[in-house]
């Protein structure tokens, strides 16, 4: 899993003006790479309970979400596409990780993502 996250994930960052045209090849490529990384996040997180939780959280949240997915989400204009991306990421996260949190707090690895959701 670590090798996949570190070597196989690539989401190019293009200027907003380039990806605003949803029919452009760059925009389509970036979107395919994003959704491929979301699928990998889902698969990594499914190992929770089998592999040590700290390893799964490090790979899934620290490396995959914060390093790749969040940059793309922040670069996506606010609107239905951004909401869909955020919803899919949230759907990947195990509820168990949030059971012991106090009201209003977040996992440290989700701090930046939480700030984006609050906006």
Protein Blocks (a to p, Z undefined) as FASTA:
>chain_A
ZZmmmmmgccddddfklmmpmmbmklmmmmmmmmmmmmmmmmmmmmgojacfklmmmmmm
mmmmmmmmmmmmmmpccdjklmmmmmmmmmmpcfklmmmpcehiacfklmmmmmmmmZZ
